[in-house]
Amino acid sequence: MDTLDAMRVFVAVVERNGFSAAAQALDMSTAGVTRQVAALEKRLSTRLLHRTTRRVSPTSAGAAYYAQCVRLLAEFDALEASIGAQALEPSGLLRINAPVSWGIARLGPLLAGFRERFPQVELDLALSDRLVDMVEEGYDVAIRITREPGPTLIARRLGESRVSLCAAPSYLAAHGTPATPQALQDHACLGYSYWAGGDQWPLHGPGGDVQVTVNSVLRANNGDVLREAAIAGMGVILQPDFLLQEALADGRLVRILPDWEAAPIGIFAVYTSRSHLAPKVRSFIDYLVEARI
């Protein structure tokens, strides 16, 4: 016996003063209503209704039980309504993981607009360049900047970024400008610790694909550090344009070997399951797509 269903049947019998009227209101058979009430009385080990040929009325225990049933059913219905509303409207805590440099440069400026549109969503943003375990660490959505987001996650492509070779004018004045990809082997290079190829820099250009083994005089797990080191004249970097745009625009960095670049890298929003995707997650990803990041 479903106790909530039985309580609803009992309330209907009391309010309509009979089994037949309750059965009609609930679209049930009279026998079904009678069985539900009898089962409820058996479960409670007490008689809830006085039954006569003309009328059904609650016993003293039944009257007390009826009052509690009305209160509990109202609270339960309100609870279900509130959960249903949450299931339709973006709300609650949204835990986001994003790479440090991209999060600062691109995501940070967008958060105020998202909150203005969805004020019931509370944001918890963690910036990290390491590959987090979304399930174990409890993230709802993560941003991955990669060529392949991985087979175990659901990914939605947000955009892509050009990956360019750059150096400071001061470095090039002191060490010369490489004329070919192979010439990079004779230069100081600044490597990204999480680059899958390590010191192997794959480039594509007029001569096809080449892979150059560079001399990394500095490795760091953060692109901002590498950019600032390059601006200071420490060496050559291969980094995505979202990190380089301002420094290229004001001349602190210049592109080298402009006909040669690494393949563009994709920017993806990833999450763990297509099933029952929470509105807060869906709305956040849709917002990023709309922002054309």
Contacts in CASP RR format, 6 or more apart in sequence:
PFRMAT RR
TARGET T0000
AUTHOR 0000-0000-0000
METHOD contacts of the structure
MODEL  1
MDTLDAMRVFVAVVERNGFSAAAQALDMSTAGVTRQVAALEKRLSTRLLH
RTTRRVSPTSAGAAYYAQCVRLLAEFDALEASIGAQALEPSGLLRINAPV
SWGIARLGPLLAGFRERFPQVELDLALSDRLVDMVEEGYDVAIRITREPG
PTLIARRLGESRVSLCAAPSYLAAHGTPATPQALQDHACLGYSYWAGGDQ
WPLHGPGGDVQVTVNSVLRANNGDVLREAAIAGMGVILQPDFLLQEALAD
GRLVRILPDWEAAPIGIFAVYTSRSHLAPKVRSFIDYLVEARI
1 36 0 8 1.000
1 39 0 8 1.000
1 40 0 8 1.000
1 43 0 8 1.000
3 40 0 8 1.000
3 43 0 8 1.000
4 73 0 8 1.000
4 76 0 8 1.000
5 36 0 8 1.000
6 36 0 8 1.000
6 37 0 8 1.000
6 39 0 8 1.000
6 40 0 8 1.000
6 43 0 8 1.000
7 40 0 8 1.000
7 69 0 8 1.000
7 72 0 8 1.000
7 73 0 8 1.000
8 26 0 8 1.000
8 73 0 8 1.000
9 22 0 8 1.000
9 26 0 8 1.000
9 28 0 8 1.000
9 33 0 8 1.000
9 36 0 8 1.000
9 37 0 8 1.000
9 40 0 8 1.000
10 36 0 8 1.000
10 37 0 8 1.000
10 40 0 8 1.000
10 48 0 8 1.000
10 65 0 8 1.000
10 66 0 8 1.000
10 69 0 8 1.000
11 66 0 8 1.000
11 69 0 8 1.000
11 70 0 8 1.000
11 73 0 8 1.000
12 22 0 8 1.000
12 25 0 8 1.000
12 26 0 8 1.000
12 33 0 8 1.000
13 19 0 8 1.000
13 22 0 8 1.000
13 33 0 8 1.000
13 37 0 8 1.000
13 49 0 8 1.000
13 56 0 8 1.000
14 49 0 8 1.000
14 56 0 8 1.000
14 57 0 8 1.000
14 58 0 8 1.000
14 62 0 8 1.000
14 66 0 8 1.000
15 22 0 8 1.000
16 22 0 8 1.000
16 25 0 8 1.000
17 55 0 8 1.000
17 56 0 8 1.000
17 57 0 8 1.000
18 55 0 8 1.000
18 56 0 8 1.000
19 30 0 8 1.000
19 33 0 8 1.000
19 34 0 8 1.000
19 37 0 8 1.000
19 56 0 8 1.000
20 30 0 8 1.000
22 28 0 8 1.000
22 33 0 8 1.000
23 29 0 8 1.000
23 30 0 8 1.000
23 32 0 8 1.000
23 33 0 8 1.000
26 33 0 8 1.000
37 48 0 8 1.000
37 49 0 8 1.000
40 48 0 8 1.000
41 47 0 8 1.000
41 48 0 8 1.000
41 49 0 8 1.000
44 65 0 8 1.000
46 59 0 8 1.000
46 61 0 8 1.000
46 62 0 8 1.000
47 59 0 8 1.000
47 61 0 8 1.000
47 62 0 8 1.000
48 58 0 8 1.000
48 59 0 8 1.000
48 61 0 8 1.000
48 62 0 8 1.000
48 65 0 8 1.000
48 66 0 8 1.000
49 56 0 8 1.000
49 57 0 8 1.000
49 58 0 8 1.000
49 59 0 8 1.000
49 62 0 8 1.000
50 56 0 8 1.000
50 57 0 8 1.000
50 58 0 8 1.000
50 59 0 8 1.000
58 65 0 8 1.000
58 66 0 8 1.000
86 92 0 8 1.000
87 279 0 8 1.000
88 279 0 8 1.000
89 120 0 8 1.000
89 279 0 8 1.000
90 118 0 8 1.000
90 120 0 8 1.000
90 121 0 8 1.000
90 278 0 8 1.000
90 279 0 8 1.000
90 280 0 8 1.000
90 282 0 8 1.000
90 283 0 8 1.000
90 284 0 8 1.000
91 118 0 8 1.000
91 120 0 8 1.000
91 121 0 8 1.000
91 279 0 8 1.000
91 280 0 8 1.000
92 120 0 8 1.000
92 121 0 8 1.000
92 122 0 8 1.000
92 280 0 8 1.000
93 121 0 8 1.000
93 122 0 8 1.000
93 123 0 8 1.000
93 124 0 8 1.000
94 121 0 8 1.000
94 122 0 8 1.000
94 123 0 8 1.000
94 124 0 8 1.000
94 140 0 8 1.000
94 141 0 8 1.000
94 280 0 8 1.000
94 281 0 8 1.000
94 284 0 8 1.000
95 124 0 8 1.000
95 126 0 8 1.000
95 138 0 8 1.000
95 139 0 8 1.000
95 140 0 8 1.000
95 141 0 8 1.000
96 107 0 8 1.000
96 123 0 8 1.000
96 124 0 8 1.000
96 125 0 8 1.000
96 126 0 8 1.000
96 139 0 8 1.000
96 140 0 8 1.000
96 141 0 8 1.000
96 142 0 8 1.000
96 143 0 8 1.000
96 284 0 8 1.000
97 125 0 8 1.000
97 126 0 8 1.000
97 127 0 8 1.000
97 128 0 8 1.000
97 132 0 8 1.000
97 134 0 8 1.000
97 137 0 8 1.000
97 139 0 8 1.000
97 141 0 8 1.000
97 142 0 8 1.000
97 143 0 8 1.000
98 107 0 8 1.000
98 125 0 8 1.000
98 126 0 8 1.000
98 127 0 8 1.000
98 142 0 8 1.000
98 143 0 8 1.000
99 127 0 8 1.000
99 128 0 8 1.000
99 129 0 8 1.000
99 143 0 8 1.000
99 145 0 8 1.000
100 127 0 8 1.000
100 128 0 8 1.000
100 129 0 8 1.000
100 222 0 8 1.000
100 223 0 8 1.000
100 224 0 8 1.000
101 129 0 8 1.000
101 222 0 8 1.000
101 223 0 8 1.000
101 224 0 8 1.000
101 242 0 8 1.000
101 243 0 8 1.000
102 143 0 8 1.000
102 145 0 8 1.000
102 242 0 8 1.000
102 267 0 8 1.000
103 125 0 8 1.000
103 127 0 8 1.000
103 143 0 8 1.000
104 127 0 8 1.000
104 224 0 8 1.000
105 242 0 8 1.000
105 243 0 8 1.000
106 242 0 8 1.000
106 293 0 8 1.000
107 125 0 8 1.000
107 143 0 8 1.000
107 293 0 8 1.000
108 125 0 8 1.000
110 287 0 8 1.000
110 288 0 8 1.000
110 291 0 8 1.000
110 293 0 8 1.000
111 123 0 8 1.000
111 125 0 8 1.000
114 121 0 8 1.000
114 123 0 8 1.000
114 284 0 8 1.000
114 287 0 8 1.000
115 121 0 8 1.000
115 123 0 8 1.000
117 283 0 8 1.000
117 287 0 8 1.000
118 280 0 8 1.000
118 283 0 8 1.000
118 287 0 8 1.000
121 280 0 8 1.000
121 283 0 8 1.000
121 284 0 8 1.000
126 132 0 8 1.000
126 139 0 8 1.000
129 194 0 8 1.000
129 221 0 8 1.000
129 222 0 8 1.000
129 223 0 8 1.000
130 194 0 8 1.000
130 221 0 8 1.000
131 194 0 8 1.000
132 139 0 8 1.000
132 142 0 8 1.000
134 142 0 8 1.000
134 153 0 8 1.000
134 270 0 8 1.000
134 271 0 8 1.000
134 272 0 8 1.000
135 272 0 8 1.000
140 271 0 8 1.000
140 278 0 8 1.000
140 280 0 8 1.000
140 281 0 8 1.000
141 269 0 8 1.000
141 270 0 8 1.000
141 271 0 8 1.000
141 281 0 8 1.000
141 284 0 8 1.000
141 285 0 8 1.000
142 269 0 8 1.000
142 270 0 8 1.000
142 271 0 8 1.000
143 158 0 8 1.000
143 267 0 8 1.000
143 268 0 8 1.000
143 269 0 8 1.000
143 270 0 8 1.000
144 153 0 8 1.000
144 155 0 8 1.000
144 267 0 8 1.000
144 268 0 8 1.000
144 270 0 8 1.000
145 161 0 8 1.000
145 240 0 8 1.000
145 265 0 8 1.000
145 266 0 8 1.000
145 267 0 8 1.000
145 268 0 8 1.000
146 265 0 8 1.000
146 266 0 8 1.000
146 268 0 8 1.000
147 263 0 8 1.000
147 265 0 8 1.000
147 266 0 8 1.000
149 155 0 8 1.000
149 268 0 8 1.000
149 270 0 8 1.000
153 270 0 8 1.000
153 271 0 8 1.000
153 272 0 8 1.000
154 270 0 8 1.000
154 271 0 8 1.000
154 272 0 8 1.000
154 273 0 8 1.000
154 274 0 8 1.000
155 268 0 8 1.000
155 269 0 8 1.000
155 270 0 8 1.000
156 268 0 8 1.000
156 269 0 8 1.000
156 270 0 8 1.000
156 285 0 8 1.000
156 289 0 8 1.000
157 266 0 8 1.000
157 267 0 8 1.000
157 268 0 8 1.000
158 266 0 8 1.000
158 267 0 8 1.000
158 268 0 8 1.000
158 269 0 8 1.000
158 285 0 8 1.000
158 288 0 8 1.000
158 289 0 8 1.000
158 293 0 8 1.000
159 266 0 8 1.000
159 267 0 8 1.000
159 292 0 8 1.000
159 293 0 8 1.000
160 264 0 8 1.000
160 265 0 8 1.000
160 266 0 8 1.000
160 267 0 8 1.000
161 240 0 8 1.000
161 241 0 8 1.000
161 242 0 8 1.000
161 264 0 8 1.000
161 265 0 8 1.000
161 266 0 8 1.000
161 267 0 8 1.000
162 240 0 8 1.000
162 241 0 8 1.000
162 261 0 8 1.000
162 264 0 8 1.000
163 238 0 8 1.000
163 239 0 8 1.000
163 240 0 8 1.000
163 241 0 8 1.000
163 261 0 8 1.000
163 262 0 8 1.000
163 263 0 8 1.000
163 264 0 8 1.000
163 265 0 8 1.000
164 238 0 8 1.000
164 239 0 8 1.000
164 240 0 8 1.000
164 241 0 8 1.000
164 244 0 8 1.000
164 255 0 8 1.000
164 258 0 8 1.000
164 261 0 8 1.000
165 184 0 8 1.000
165 203 0 8 1.000
165 236 0 8 1.000
165 237 0 8 1.000
165 238 0 8 1.000
165 255 0 8 1.000
165 256 0 8 1.000
165 257 0 8 1.000
165 260 0 8 1.000
165 261 0 8 1.000
166 230 0 8 1.000
166 236 0 8 1.000
166 237 0 8 1.000
166 238 0 8 1.000
166 239 0 8 1.000
166 244 0 8 1.000
166 247 0 8 1.000
166 248 0 8 1.000
166 253 0 8 1.000
166 254 0 8 1.000
166 255 0 8 1.000
166 256 0 8 1.000
167 177 0 8 1.000
167 230 0 8 1.000
167 233 0 8 1.000
167 235 0 8 1.000
167 236 0 8 1.000
167 237 0 8 1.000
167 253 0 8 1.000
167 254 0 8 1.000
167 256 0 8 1.000
168 230 0 8 1.000
168 231 0 8 1.000
168 232 0 8 1.000
168 233 0 8 1.000
168 235 0 8 1.000
168 252 0 8 1.000
168 253 0 8 1.000
168 254 0 8 1.000
169 251 0 8 1.000
169 254 0 8 1.000
170 233 0 8 1.000
171 188 0 8 1.000
171 230 0 8 1.000
171 233 0 8 1.000
171 234 0 8 1.000
171 235 0 8 1.000
171 236 0 8 1.000
172 254 0 8 1.000
172 256 0 8 1.000
174 233 0 8 1.000
175 187 0 8 1.000
175 188 0 8 1.000
175 235 0 8 1.000
177 256 0 8 1.000
178 184 0 8 1.000
178 186 0 8 1.000
178 187 0 8 1.000
178 236 0 8 1.000
178 256 0 8 1.000
178 257 0 8 1.000
179 257 0 8 1.000
180 257 0 8 1.000
181 201 0 8 1.000
181 203 0 8 1.000
181 210 0 8 1.000
181 212 0 8 1.000
181 257 0 8 1.000
181 260 0 8 1.000
182 210 0 8 1.000
182 212 0 8 1.000
184 201 0 8 1.000
184 212 0 8 1.000
184 214 0 8 1.000
184 236 0 8 1.000
184 257 0 8 1.000
185 212 0 8 1.000
185 213 0 8 1.000
185 214 0 8 1.000
185 215 0 8 1.000
187 214 0 8 1.000
187 215 0 8 1.000
187 235 0 8 1.000
187 236 0 8 1.000
188 215 0 8 1.000
188 217 0 8 1.000
188 234 0 8 1.000
188 235 0 8 1.000
188 236 0 8 1.000
189 199 0 8 1.000
189 201 0 8 1.000
189 214 0 8 1.000
189 215 0 8 1.000
189 216 0 8 1.000
189 217 0 8 1.000
189 235 0 8 1.000
189 236 0 8 1.000
189 237 0 8 1.000
189 238 0 8 1.000
190 216 0 8 1.000
190 217 0 8 1.000
190 218 0 8 1.000
190 219 0 8 1.000
190 220 0 8 1.000
190 226 0 8 1.000
190 229 0 8 1.000
190 230 0 8 1.000
190 234 0 8 1.000
190 235 0 8 1.000
190 236 0 8 1.000
190 237 0 8 1.000
191 198 0 8 1.000
191 199 0 8 1.000
191 214 0 8 1.000
191 216 0 8 1.000
191 218 0 8 1.000
191 219 0 8 1.000
191 220 0 8 1.000
191 226 0 8 1.000
191 237 0 8 1.000
191 238 0 8 1.000
192 219 0 8 1.000
192 220 0 8 1.000
192 221 0 8 1.000
192 223 0 8 1.000
192 226 0 8 1.000
192 238 0 8 1.000
192 239 0 8 1.000
193 219 0 8 1.000
193 220 0 8 1.000
193 221 0 8 1.000
194 221 0 8 1.000
198 216 0 8 1.000
199 213 0 8 1.000
199 214 0 8 1.000
199 215 0 8 1.000
199 216 0 8 1.000
200 211 0 8 1.000
200 212 0 8 1.000
200 213 0 8 1.000
200 214 0 8 1.000
201 211 0 8 1.000
201 212 0 8 1.000
201 213 0 8 1.000
201 214 0 8 1.000
201 238 0 8 1.000
201 262 0 8 1.000
202 209 0 8 1.000
202 210 0 8 1.000
202 211 0 8 1.000
202 262 0 8 1.000
202 263 0 8 1.000
203 209 0 8 1.000
203 210 0 8 1.000
203 211 0 8 1.000
203 212 0 8 1.000
203 257 0 8 1.000
203 260 0 8 1.000
203 261 0 8 1.000
203 262 0 8 1.000
204 210 0 8 1.000
204 260 0 8 1.000
204 261 0 8 1.000
204 262 0 8 1.000
204 263 0 8 1.000
205 259 0 8 1.000
205 260 0 8 1.000
205 261 0 8 1.000
206 259 0 8 1.000
210 260 0 8 1.000
214 236 0 8 1.000
217 234 0 8 1.000
217 235 0 8 1.000
218 226 0 8 1.000
218 229 0 8 1.000
218 234 0 8 1.000
220 226 0 8 1.000
220 229 0 8 1.000
223 239 0 8 1.000
223 243 0 8 1.000
224 243 0 8 1.000
226 237 0 8 1.000
226 239 0 8 1.000
227 237 0 8 1.000
227 239 0 8 1.000
227 243 0 8 1.000
227 244 0 8 1.000
227 247 0 8 1.000
227 253 0 8 1.000
229 235 0 8 1.000
229 237 0 8 1.000
230 236 0 8 1.000
230 237 0 8 1.000
230 253 0 8 1.000
231 247 0 8 1.000
231 252 0 8 1.000
231 253 0 8 1.000
236 256 0 8 1.000
238 262 0 8 1.000
240 265 0 8 1.000
241 248 0 8 1.000
244 253 0 8 1.000
247 253 0 8 1.000
248 254 0 8 1.000
248 255 0 8 1.000
267 293 0 8 1.000
269 284 0 8 1.000
269 285 0 8 1.000
269 288 0 8 1.000
271 277 0 8 1.000
271 281 0 8 1.000
271 285 0 8 1.000
END
